[in-house]
Amino acid sequence: MKKKILIVIANYYKDISYGLLASAKKKLSKVSKIKIIYVPGVFEIPVTIAKNINRYDGFIALGCVIKGKTPHFDFISKATTDAIMNISIDSKKPIGNGVITCLNIKQAKQRKKKGSEAASAVTSVLSQK
């Protein structure tokens, strides 16, 4: 039976996010039923997953945070990562963290394959007995 996967993607950096999405979908195409929800930024990913926690077997969080000149990067990155981990542990459901944190746009463009890695992590956990 195919597993139901929800991908929540922050489209603040659309070109980066869509690259993450393409690599995740490629990995999931034969193994899962996929739904995608778009949110404005990575900070909205955890609440969207939490609202849908009982409807899906696994989740993939995709997005990008690029460091600027203020500490905002650190707060958003840590809050999002911590929330994703807490939701996963509390619900006992896998959430692949494909939220990339980069120092600049060049690094972000080089890391678009991280969506595939997040999808692999989810499918690996879902296949455990």
C-alpha positions as CSV (number, residue, x, y, z in Angstrom):
1,M,0.0,0.0,0.0
2,K,1.3,3.4,-0.9
3,K,2.0,5.8,2.0
4,K,0.5,9.2,2.1
5,I,3.1,12.0,2.2
6,L,2.5,15.7,2.7
7,I,5.2,18.0,1.4
8,V,5.1,21.5,3.0
9,I,7.1,23.9,1.0
10,A,8.1,27.5,1.8
11,N,8.1,29.5,-1.4
12,Y,10.0,32.6,-0.1
13,Y,12.9,31.7,-2.4
14,K,10.8,30.1,-5.1
15,D,13.7,29.0,-7.4
16,I,15.5,27.2,-4.6
17,S,12.3,25.7,-3.1
18,Y,11.1,24.4,-6.5
19,G,14.5,22.7,-7.0
20,L,14.1,21.1,-3.6
21,L,10.6,20.0,-4.5
22,A,11.6,18.6,-7.9
23,S,14.3,16.4,-6.2
24,A,11.9,15.2,-3.5
25,K,9.2,14.3,-6.0
26,K,11.6,12.4,-8.1
27,K,12.5,10.2,-5.1
28,L,8.9,9.7,-4.1
29,S,7.2,9.2,-7.5
30,K,6.9,5.4,-7.3
31,V,6.3,4.9,-3.6
32,S,3.9,7.4,-2.3
33,K,0.7,9.4,-2.6
34,I,1.8,13.0,-2.4
35,K,0.0,16.3,-1.5
36,I,1.8,19.6,-1.6
37,I,1.0,22.7,0.5
38,Y,2.7,25.9,-0.1
39,V,3.4,28.4,2.8
40,P,5.0,31.8,2.7
41,G,8.2,31.0,4.7
42,V,9.8,28.2,6.7
43,F,8.4,29.5,10.0
44,E,4.9,28.4,8.8
45,I,6.0,24.8,8.0
46,P,5.7,23.3,11.5
47,V,2.2,24.6,12.2
48,T,1.0,23.4,8.8
49,I,2.4,19.9,9.5
50,A,0.9,19.9,13.0
51,K,-2.6,20.8,11.5
52,N,-2.3,17.8,9.1
53,I,-0.6,15.3,11.4
54,N,-3.4,12.8,11.5
55,R,-4.0,12.8,7.7
56,Y,-0.6,11.6,6.5
57,D,1.9,8.9,7.2
58,G,4.9,11.1,6.7
59,F,6.0,14.6,5.9
60,I,8.6,16.5,4.1
61,A,9.5,20.1,5.0
62,L,11.2,22.1,2.2
63,G,12.5,25.6,2.2
64,C,15.5,27.9,2.4
65,V,16.8,30.4,4.9
66,I,19.7,32.6,3.8
67,K,21.8,34.5,6.4
68,G,21.4,38.2,6.3
69,K,23.0,40.9,8.5
70,T,20.8,40.4,11.5
71,P,20.3,37.4,13.9
72,H,16.9,36.7,12.4
73,F,18.5,33.8,10.4
74,D,19.6,32.1,13.6
75,F,16.2,32.5,15.3
76,I,14.1,31.3,12.4
77,S,16.5,28.3,11.6
78,K,16.5,27.1,15.2
79,A,12.8,27.6,15.9
80,T,11.8,25.8,12.7
81,T,14.2,22.9,13.2
82,D,13.3,22.4,16.8
83,A,9.6,22.5,16.0
84,I,9.9,20.0,13.2
85,M,11.8,17.6,15.5
86,N,9.3,18.0,18.3
87,I,6.3,17.4,16.1
88,S,8.0,14.3,14.7
89,I,8.9,12.8,18.1
90,D,5.5,13.7,19.7
91,S,3.5,12.2,16.7
92,K,5.9,9.3,16.1
93,K,5.7,10.2,12.4
94,P,8.7,10.9,10.2
95,I,9.4,14.4,9.0
96,G,12.2,14.8,6.5
97,N,13.9,18.1,7.1
98,G,14.7,19.6,3.7
99,V,14.9,23.2,5.0
100,I,18.3,24.3,4.0
101,T,20.2,27.0,5.8
102,C,22.8,28.8,3.8
103,L,25.2,31.8,4.0
104,N,24.4,33.0,0.5
105,I,22.3,32.2,-2.6
106,K,25.2,30.4,-4.3
107,Q,25.3,27.8,-1.5
108,A,21.5,27.5,-1.7
109,K,21.6,26.7,-5.4
110,Q,24.2,24.0,-4.8
111,R,22.0,22.3,-2.2
112,K,18.8,21.8,-4.2
113,K,19.3,18.0,-4.0
114,K,18.5,18.1,-0.3
115,G,14.8,17.6,-1.1
116,S,15.7,14.1,-2.3
117,E,17.6,13.4,0.9
118,A,14.7,14.5,3.0
119,A,12.4,12.2,1.0
120,S,14.8,9.3,1.4
121,A,14.8,9.8,5.1
122,V,11.0,9.7,5.3
123,T,10.7,6.6,3.2
124,S,13.4,4.9,5.2
125,V,11.6,5.5,8.5
126,L,8.2,4.5,7.0
127,S,9.6,1.2,5.8
128,Q,10.7,0.2,9.3
129,K,8.8,-2.6,10.9
